[in-house]
């Protein structure tokens, strides 16, 4: 079906039905361009494409027609792009020293790799098959310094003021459609480039584009008016014809099982599989699965594992895993990742699995983790809007039409209100996709309520009644209607059915948790309530240190301790650990 659609689309293009849409044929590279912002000899084999169409009537100062342009090449590894910008003044946001980067000089690159290209969506809808590449220009990058991102994408800028060249490499593996399938180079791809332009004497964003002039909205939100590109000489690979999976069992608590896949034919071009796991109908089994098919048990019962081809063949297969011997923890049934803020970047202290957006320097600093607590510093207050300071987590795995209990510990350095919500993407109009009868809610999945300087556990209720196929689930805290520092800990979203397990689990558990045990350097202590006093004693009863934990989690640095037996005491409970 996919290949038939491509053929039909090609017929429409030839017939001129979409004659107004810019199109380009991308040639195959005869040598790999060096990503350094310099026009290598290989770029001479391909044509230039002018970026001269004004966005919504704005008039950028980007030279004469044809002086600002892009060229592209491809090979088996990925897509190569070079952009030449002729400007009258070089004015990125770092030159001004403030402001949003997208309001000042820099390019934005857009891809739509879905097979149905006109879907009224853009990269703002996560996992939608639309992609943006828009790295910020910085002083350190002015001389063609190569930057490689975690997904393998690369870029470099070469600045010759007031003009500059931007060069990019985009691996095919980073361009996936809404189903997670890598882009098929034999198909038409939506593509566009926006050049943001600003000048000191005219400090407003003006834009030139290759294709989308803003009639349907900016490409970030809607790529329906983007241009189209095809790849000269691209050939279809060998598709997967059959997948066989071997199931098994897990009997140990938190045990694992590696699902083995047999893929035919053996010479299939792309053998990567998208792995999912689900509870078998009529069972209680639950597990997680990695990108390589490693299953980790959570709850006794039977789960069904699916491995689906990512080559466009739409072949898939299933197997069953029988799970027993599990001792469930609350963390395992929490759909929020890293809700206790145990994990963070050791350089920036940014919490793992969480994101943020702060509207320029006016509204605050980026969140960090201190002593297992998320510290959110909002420095500017907006009169009526709360969304200029955002702290969020996307891609939650909530189920539709079942009740959930939301809880977290929060406090601040001054009494104030905070807001949080469950919201969809801009492609779905930021819909609050849940319903709540809590008095603090707006009737949908948005709550505003007061917090104080005392750490307090807050509990709310929600049912996700308006999720659609394209919903990207997000929990988001918004703080820009007041100033000061907000502290957040122990965020959990657990279904009411699963929450029924919690009392049973807590009765079996220790009053507080100490891990890892044995420990080398960092000892984590998770408490059952905020504001408790915690002390560490050695085997002779000598107190090593003592703290009052403002939240429910604290990290002790025990690297200086001698090897041996120690004790952690909180209230009337003592837990031993080994250094």
ZAMARGU-4260 file (C-alpha; in steps of 0.2 Angstrom, whole numbers, plus 5000, padded with zeros to 4 digits):
<rodrens>
0) 5000/5000/5000 | 5014/5012/5004 | 5022/5010/4987 | 5006/5012/4978 | 5003/5028/4987
5) 5020/5034/4982 | 5016/5030/4964 | 5000/5040/4965 | 5009/5055/4972 | 5022/5055/4958
10) 5008/5055/4945 | 5000/5070/4954 | 5017/5079/4953 | 5020/5075/4935 | 5002/5081/4931
15) 5005/5098/4938 | 4991/5097/4951 | 5003/5105/4964 | 5012/5116/4951 | 5014/5131/4964
20) 5024/5120/4976 | 5043/5121/4975 | 5051/5105/4971 | 5069/5099/4971 | 5079/5084/4966
25) 5093/5079/4977 | 5108/5072/4969 | 5119/5058/4977 | 5135/5064/4983 | 5151/5058/4974
30) 5161/5062/4990 | 5156/5065/5008 | 5155/5084/5012 | 5165/5090/5027 | 5154/5098/5039
35) 5163/5114/5042 | 5153/5128/5034 | 5164/5128/5019 | 5159/5124/5001 | 5169/5108/4996
40) 5171/5104/4978 | 5157/5091/4979 | 5144/5105/4981 | 5147/5110/4963 | 5138/5095/4956
45) 5121/5101/4963 | 5109/5116/4960 | 5106/5130/4971 | 5088/5134/4977 | 5084/5152/4981
50) 5077/5156/4999 | 5068/5172/4994 | 5050/5171/4998 | 5045/5183/5012 | 5035/5175/5026
55) 5018/5183/5029 | 5024/5199/5021 | 5039/5203/5031 | 5054/5210/5022 | 5071/5202/5027
60) 5087/5210/5022 | 5095/5195/5014 | 5103/5201/4998 | 5096/5200/4980 | 5086/5186/4974
65) 5097/5170/4973 | 5110/5177/4985 | 5103/5167/4999 | 5101/5149/4994 | 5103/5131/4999
70) 5110/5115/4991 | 5108/5097/4996 | 5116/5080/4993 | 5113/5062/5000 | 5121/5046/5002
75) 5118/5030/5011 | 5122/5037/5028 | 5111/5053/5027 | 5106/5070/5020 | 5119/5084/5018
80) 5114/5102/5017 | 5123/5119/5015 | 5115/5136/5017 | 5122/5152/5011 | 5115/5168/5019
85) 5119/5185/5012 | 5114/5198/5025 | 5117/5216/5028 | 5120/5214/5047 | 5125/5199/5057
90) 5113/5199/5072 | 5110/5182/5081 | 5104/5183/5099 | 5121/5180/5107 | 5127/5197/5099
95) 5112/5206/5106 | 5115/5196/5123 | 5097/5192/5126 | 5081/5186/5118 | 5074/5170/5110
100) 5087/5163/5097 | 5073/5161/5085 | 5069/5179/5084 | 5087/5183/5078 | 5098/5177/5064
105) 5099/5159/5061 | 5091/5145/5049 | 5078/5133/5053 | 5077/5116/5043 | 5061/5106/5042
110) 5057/5088/5036 | 5040/5079/5034 | 5044/5061/5031 | 5026/5054/5032 | 5018/5045/5017
115) 5003/5057/5019 | 5011/5074/5018 | 4997/5085/5021 | 4991/5082/5039 | 4990/5100/5046
120) 5005/5096/5058 | 5023/5101/5061 | 5037/5097/5073 | 5028/5105/5087 | 5018/5088/5088
125) 5030/5076/5095 | 5032/5059/5086 | 5022/5065/5072 | 5034/5062/5058 | 5039/5080/5056
130) 5056/5086/5061 | 5065/5102/5064 | 5084/5106/5065 | 5087/5123/5071 | 5103/5124/5082
135) 5107/5141/5089 | 5122/5151/5083 | 5135/5155/5096 | 5152/5164/5097 | 5161/5148/5099
140) 5154/5141/5082 | 5158/5156/5071 | 5174/5147/5064 | 5166/5131/5057 | 5167/5121/5073
145) 5158/5104/5071 | 5144/5100/5083 | 5137/5083/5084 | 5121/5080/5093 | 5115/5064/5102
150) 5105/5058/5088 | 5120/5059/5076 | 5115/5075/5068 | 5129/5087/5064 | 5131/5106/5060
155) 5144/5119/5058 | 5143/5138/5055 | 5156/5148/5046 | 5154/5167/5049 | 5161/5180/5037
160) 5151/5195/5044 | 5138/5200/5039 | 5136/5184/5029 | 5137/5166/5035 | 5136/5148/5029
165) 5127/5134/5039 | 5131/5116/5035 | 5122/5101/5041 | 5122/5082/5041 | 5106/5073/5045
170) 5107/5054/5047 | 5092/5044/5040 | 5090/5035/5057 | 5085/5052/5064 | 5071/5055/5052
175) 5057/5043/5056 | 5038/5044/5052 | 5024/5045/5064 | 5025/5026/5066 | 5043/5026/5070
180) 5049/5020/5053 | 5064/5027/5045 | 5062/5038/5030 | 5060/5029/5013 | 5072/5038/5001
185) 5061/5032/4986 | 5047/5043/4992 | 5043/5061/4992 | 5049/5071/5007 | 5042/5087/5013
190) 5056/5100/5016 | 5058/5118/5020 | 5070/5131/5026 | 5067/5147/5035 | 5080/5160/5037
195) 5077/5171/5053 | 5083/5189/5051 | 5084/5204/5063 | 5095/5220/5063 | 5100/5231/5078
200) 5090/5245/5070 | 5075/5235/5067 | 5075/5222/5081 | 5060/5212/5075 | 5060/5194/5067
205) 5058/5194/5049 | 5059/5178/5039 | 5062/5172/5021 | 5057/5154/5016 | 5060/5142/5002
210) 5041/5137/5002 | 5029/5140/5016 | 5025/5158/5016 | 5014/5157/5032 | 4997/5155/5023
215) 4993/5139/5033 | 5004/5145/5048 | 5023/5143/5052 | 5031/5126/5047 | 5034/5123/5066
220) 5016/5120/5068 | 5010/5116/5050 | 5020/5109/5036 | 5006/5107/5023 | 5014/5121/5012
225) 5032/5115/5013 | 5041/5111/4997 | 5044/5093/4991 | 5061/5084/4988 | 5065/5068/4980
230) 5082/5058/4980 | 5089/5055/4963 | 5095/5037/4961 | 5087/5030/4977 | 5082/5012/4976
235) 5071/5002/4987 | 5080/4990/4998 | 5075/4972/5002 | 5060/4972/5013 | 5056/4960/5028
240) 5045/4946/5023 | 5043/4937/5039 | 5047/4939/5058 | 5047/4925/5071 | 5049/4929/5090
245) 5053/4917/5103 | 5044/4919/5120 | 5048/4912/5137 | 5046/4916/5156 | 5053/4927/5170
250) 5053/4920/5188 | 5064/4932/5197 | 5059/4949/5205 | 5063/4963/5191 | 5070/4949/5181
255) 5073/4951/5162 | 5071/4940/5146 | 5079/4944/5130 | 5067/4941/5115 | 5076/4934/5100
260) 5069/4938/5083 | 5072/4928/5067 | 5070/4939/5052 | 5068/4933/5034 | 5075/4936/5021
265) 5092/4936/5029 | 5098/4950/5017 | 5084/4962/5023 | 5090/4979/5021 | 5084/4985/5038
270) 5082/4972/5052 | 5078/4985/5066 | 5062/4981/5075 | 5050/4993/5085 | 5047/4983/5102
275) 5031/4985/5112 | 5024/4975/5126 | 5006/4974/5133 | 4996/4965/5146 | 4988/4949/5138
280) 4969/4951/5138 | 4962/4943/5154 | 4979/4943/5163 | 4987/4955/5175 | 5005/4954/5168
285) 5015/4969/5166 | 5032/4973/5160 | 5043/4986/5151 | 5054/4983/5135 | 5069/4991/5129
290) 5073/4996/5111 | 5083/4980/5109 | 5069/4968/5115 | 5074/4966/5133 | 5059/4963/5144
295) 5059/4968/5162 | 5046/4961/5173 | 5035/4972/5184 | 5019/4962/5188 | 5014/4943/5188
300) 5004/4937/5174 | 5006/4935/5155 | 5012/4949/5143 | 5012/4950/5124 | 5028/4956/5115
305) 5027/4963/5098 | 5041/4966/5086 | 5037/4977/5071 | 5048/4980/5056 | 5054/4998/5054
310) 5058/4996/5035 | 5041/5000/5029 | 5036/4982/5026 | 5023/4983/5040 | 5028/4965/5045
315) 5026/4960/5063 | 5026/4946/5075 | 5021/4942/5093 | 5026/4931/5107 | 5021/4928/5126
320) 5031/4930/5142 | 5025/4922/5158 | 5029/4932/5173 | 5030/4926/5191 | 5039/4930/5208
325) 5037/4949/5207 | 5037/4961/5221 | 5029/4977/5214 | 5035/4995/5219 | 5026/5011/5217
330) 5039/5017/5206 | 5036/5003/5194 | 5017/5008/5192 | 5021/5027/5190 | 5019/5033/5173
335) 5030/5048/5177 | 5049/5044/5174 | 5061/5050/5187 | 5047/5057/5198 | 5059/5057/5213
340) 5072/5066/5204 | 5085/5053/5208 | 5093/5055/5190 | 5101/5070/5183 | 5115/5077/5172
345) 5131/5077/5182 | 5137/5093/5174 | 5121/5104/5172 | 5111/5095/5186 | 5096/5095/5174
350) 5084/5081/5179 | 5083/5066/5168 | 5067/5063/5158 | 5061/5081/5161 | 5061/5096/5150
355) 5058/5115/5152 | 5055/5131/5143 | 5059/5148/5150 | 5053/5163/5140 | 5070/5172/5139
360) 5079/5179/5154 | 5064/5188/5160 | 5055/5174/5168 | 5069/5163/5177 | 5082/5150/5176
365) 5082/5132/5170 | 5077/5119/5183 | 5091/5109/5192 | 5091/5095/5205 | 5097/5098/5222
370) 5097/5085/5236 | 5084/5075/5225 | 5072/5089/5223 | 5068/5099/5207 | 5072/5117/5210
375) 5062/5129/5199 | 5067/5147/5200 | 5055/5160/5192 | 5062/5177/5192 | 5048/5187/5183
380) 5029/5187/5184 | 5017/5189/5170 | 5001/5198/5174 | 4989/5185/5167 | 4999/5171/5159
385) 5007/5156/5168 | 5015/5147/5153 | 5031/5158/5152 | 5040/5146/5164 | 5037/5128/5160
390) 5043/5112/5168 | 5037/5096/5159 | 5038/5078/5154 | 5031/5071/5138 | 5027/5054/5131
395) 5018/5048/5146 | 5009/5031/5144 | 4992/5035/5152 | 4977/5024/5147 | 4961/5032/5141
400) 4945/5033/5151 | 4952/5026/5168 | 4954/5036/5184 | 4972/5041/5189 | 4978/5049/5205
405) 4991/5063/5204 | 5002/5067/5218 | 5018/5077/5222 | 5027/5086/5236 | 5028/5105/5233
410) 5034/5120/5243 | 5041/5137/5239 | 5052/5151/5247 | 5036/5162/5248 | 5017/5158/5248
415) 5011/5158/5231 | 5000/5149/5218 | 5006/5136/5205 | 4998/5128/5190 | 5000/5111/5182
420) 4991/5102/5168 | 4990/5088/5157 | 4990/5095/5139 | 4992/5090/5121 | 5003/5098/5108
425) 4999/5113/5097 | 4993/5102/5083 | 4979/5097/5095 | 4977/5115/5101 | 4985/5112/5117
430) 4970/5102/5123 | 4968/5098/5141 | 4964/5080/5137 | 4959/5074/5154 | 4943/5078/5165
435) 4944/5082/5184 | 4931/5086/5197 | 4944/5093/5209 | 4939/5110/5216 | 4956/5116/5211
440) 4954/5111/5192 | 4945/5120/5178 | 4935/5105/5175 | 4948/5099/5163 | 4965/5093/5167
445) 4972/5110/5173 | 4974/5114/5191 | 4979/5130/5200 | 4981/5130/5219 | 4991/5138/5233
450) 5007/5131/5240 | 5017/5137/5256 | 5034/5137/5263 | 5031/5120/5271 | 5034/5104/5261
455) 5016/5097/5258 | 5010/5082/5248 | 4996/5087/5236 | 4984/5074/5228 | 4973/5077/5213
460) 4962/5066/5201 | 4960/5064/5183 | 4953/5053/5169 | 4960/5055/5151 | 4944/5056/5142
465) 4949/5066/5126 | 4965/5057/5120 | 4965/5055/5101 | 4977/5045/5090 | 4989/5060/5088
470) 4989/5065/5107 | 5006/5067/5114 | 5004/5066/5133 | 5012/5079/5144 | 5012/5084/5162
475) 5017/5102/5164 | 5020/5114/5179 | 5018/5133/5174 | 5025/5146/5186 | 5026/5163/5178
480) 5012/5171/5187 | 5023/5173/5203 | 5041/5175/5207 | 5052/5165/5218 | 5058/5147/5219
485) 5047/5132/5219 | 5053/5115/5225 | 5045/5099/5218 | 5048/5081/5223 | 5040/5064/5222
490) 5029/5067/5207 | 5018/5052/5203 | 5003/5048/5192 | 4996/5030/5196 | 4980/5023/5191
495) 4967/5020/5205 | 4967/5002/5201 | 4986/5001/5204 | 4985/5012/5219 | 4975/4999/5227
500) 4992/4989/5228 | 5001/5003/5237 | 4995/4999/5255 | 5000/4981/5253 | 5017/4986/5247
505) 5020/4998/5260 | 5016/4986/5274 | 5030/4975/5267 | 5042/4988/5264 | 5054/4997/5275
510) 5049/5014/5283 | 5062/5022/5271 | 5073/5016/5258 | 5092/5016/5257 | 5101/5012/5241
515) 5112/5007/5233 | 5118/4994/5246 | 5133/4991/5246 | 5137/5009/5241 | 5153/5017/5234
520) 5151/5036/5234 | 5132/5042/5233 | 5120/5035/5246 | 5101/5039/5242 | 5088/5039/5256
525) 5070/5040/5251 | 5058/5044/5265 | 5039/5042/5267 | 5036/5060/5272 | 5044/5077/5270
530) 5054/5087/5283 | 5061/5072/5292 | 5078/5072/5301 | 5090/5059/5295 | 5107/5054/5303
535) 5121/5042/5299 | 5130/5032/5312 | 5145/5021/5311 | 5146/5004/5319 | 5153/5011/5335
540) 5138/5023/5337 | 5147/5039/5332 | 5136/5051/5322 | 5144/5054/5305 | 5132/5068/5299
545) 5114/5073/5301 | 5102/5083/5290 | 5084/5089/5290 | 5077/5083/5272 | 5065/5097/5265
550) 5058/5084/5253 | 5057/5065/5253 | 5074/5062/5246 | 5092/5065/5250 | 5109/5060/5243
555) 5123/5058/5256 | 5141/5059/5249 | 5149/5044/5258 | 5165/5044/5247 | 5176/5049/5262
560) 5169/5035/5273 | 5180/5021/5278 | 5174/5003/5272 | 5163/4995/5284 | 5145/4994/5292
565) 5134/5010/5295 | 5117/5014/5300 | 5104/5027/5294 | 5091/5032/5307 | 5075/5042/5304
570) 5062/5043/5318 | 5062/5026/5326 | 5068/5016/5312 | 5086/5011/5308 | 5092/5004/5291
575) 5110/4997/5289 | 5121/4999/5274 | 5139/4994/5269 | 5152/5005/5262
</rodrens>
